Amino acid sequence: MPASDQQHIGVCLSGGGHRASLFGLGALMYLIDADKGPDIAAVSSVSGGSLTNGWVALQTDITTVRPDEFTELASTLATRIARKGTLWASKLTYLLLLAIAAPVIVAVWVSVAWGTPAAYVAWPIAIAVAAVVAQRRSWVARRGFEQTLFHGEQLDAMHSTIDHLLCATDLQTSEAVYFSSRFVYSYRNGFGDTAGLHVADAAQASAALPGAFPPVSMNAAKHGFRKPGALTHFLLSDGGVYDNMGTEWLLRVTSGFRADDNRPVRPPNTIDEAVVVNSSASKGVVKRTLVRVPLIGELVTLLAVKDVLYDQTTAVRRRLLYLRSKVAAKAPQMARDGLPCAIVQIGRSPFDTAGAYRRGSSPTSTRARDVIEALGDTEKEWDGIAAANAAVGTTLSKIPAERAAHLLRHAYVLTMAETHVLLGYPLRPVPTLETARSWLT
């Protein structure tokens, strides 16, 4: 059962680098302003969304924080991302790049100074040393997150009224692993203890994008999994490899856990409604001319396949959630199969869902017309904002303050529009761009 009988909403924050961190933060700002904080039972996150989720979980209890207090906290995180970022705010990142480049520079010098025979020796050594040093990328990212966001705090320091879940993917089992303040969970291992794990460790595993960061090897035995056949080590990659919207946890808790999962004394909070904040967007048409280049084309093809798999697994999950939401609306008696849901998609305008439902006399249609009236004559403006925000890079670099303000405002207004139309959440005043700029101090 949840910590309180009022809690029943599950919130998902997708991956997508700092773009996702800010977009997820803006959605949470609306939910707190709409007095939905006491109703939230779980926040599940992936990659860039996990940076926001972990930071918020350390700073406050969402169920009791006042809107003005949360706005101030959100401003602190948004300003950090806009001014310095996380990974690239750490000096270790630049030292790592220098350490990778140094042996290559030495090999170039040796080749020029001593000629071809020396080059045959210098270059293999340089490449090997650079490759070994580059394997430290995940450790450097973890240190960057520690220094900029989490400051040595452990998982059990996160507020536990809500289940804040940071999701990673175990590459050995092709299954998700979840890190919260009260437990660690995987389908194969069941529930285990947090065992002093740092939030930065969980966040970095959740954000270990394939290609950018090597997988993270983590000792699973120390978490005290008691299930027969439990893994003794995890090999963790980005949570988006398994589920880039972070929705699997909602599906897991709504379908129930198995008897041999060794659930904690206070089991995970139950959920019967979902708000999914998806900061990933379709790439549209991507011309991949390099696929015809020998050797390089093979790598480009693999990266393209990865992109397709990310996009399609997300699309399938969206369709499943839409289906379950329709079941909840049209067949309430099928409570187990239904899940009222609003999906907040970064590439969409606040007018999109409202426009689709505006005709008719149902309560949903009435709410849709209320949204359109509140937005006023700004449809073209919002189309442009949505397109620009969806095009922001999914990196861990800082995001310019003006774009950060647009991301926060877009997420706030889009979350309000989607949840008001589909779930009946409160309609708040639409924040101006000036207001959004004030959120970045």
Steps between C-alpha positions, in 0.01 A plus 500: 500500500616859448622705792155665494167384358492812281805399295414330172675680209810369327721752318758394240793716390662377179857510381646765273799667668460844654208564266314229692624630836346843436185376326427257783565774754248731331237224511559448872465876555150489353401194703610668823327827404184298427511356855561151366809445713309319780352265236832387352602148599805442280736682265679263262781635283763425239830668411459880490168465684685315778722803562187703578331216688799426723567867571137579586476189720797621703371857533136464602195287569276560199189409697540791741708766322325832433486622138714807574759283676515259208533783248801625692655152507426448131667833425818378669519187285398674177759772554768240564422324170473826305820656630739208549335169420614192691752281319672793329502704819756261648872558446545122495321486164760725341784316673367175355492646149856624547609157625342336194663748263847494663619160369376588152692828509810312614459250216477784247818658642686169494392437140623841387822499701613139453332389183300201384671220701428683826142571388433126465574467870356830627155485341385158630614600848328839475172347383509238775572756773231739371247215491579397859470859622173549307348210696492738798223706340225358720704561815559862394129547427416361841745741664349787300149418620631463855670839499223697332178339626518227760797587726566153642141426606386138513174358366346478846541878534232552234154574637307175516137612526507470122678215321765687302631237258814542289491240221796329330529198268689181583667386176539140621128440540346770274295613800453822694656567841340758731671701774289676765545633852359181655598217266673382186287284271541289188265242355759223534630593845185633668547760774825581675641764735653831393824397677650849519497553124546863397236685299775595254569131433136429419460818292815433299394140429160632393671748263775275356405557136648224279801628310540807717566309824614142566261274697531517879596184689326500838519252786144368541579255779540779757134596458390180672279351231354181642336364189640168370718556196550871568780669307813581698601782265311744281636628169305822466434728207261788431147433623377607158647185344210313660239773535582860413176637651544331839150351481586138576482562874140621469410187307680286757326645805158499332538132407639398838820339622568131539480331838870411499616858437563550875321833513608748770290545813346807340439388141528734199229761476199405291405694186173535311574808285802612299663815365776411254740782410674393180789723395608278213387603154493346156810581298302528180689428178872448566724468194766243585733534202797355690345152506661438160851572625696179573546424871365839610170406340474195725524717812257755359255221424522367856435848639203540267360165615536614860303815421223298334477263798480791746228670295294188439506362852384841620225508235375154602486605865311816412243297307460263796444791737248662265316167479493456877381858541213435257408184690489701823269759340264263319502190719551604865406150610827375348700681767799264480546557127430874499732783601387862461797670343623826349813497283685831487697480173769763442429531129135589557325833546257562790235545228535148356300287742261784580432545129434129454237495778345845470183391317218342694316542827693261723695626803821426308388721210404777739842485663665502156321822407604650833863427417471661156339808652773526764774476237347771283622579149843338541474176301772585248726620779465170685561299184832681463593452866424128487709454183793697644495315833482160330812595302713576809792257524475214748840565654630575850629843399356822638187632330480876430275682746249613238449146369488367856217744575312381190543135604369565852203705379411257221505206741293689757230608252494174304469293819215724613322475164535122468404419857213749511341359186562131568506475879316809624798658676469872586540766233749757626595839352732456202846626606654760272848469358608776739380286790695203364810714469462594867527128585867525397678720750 
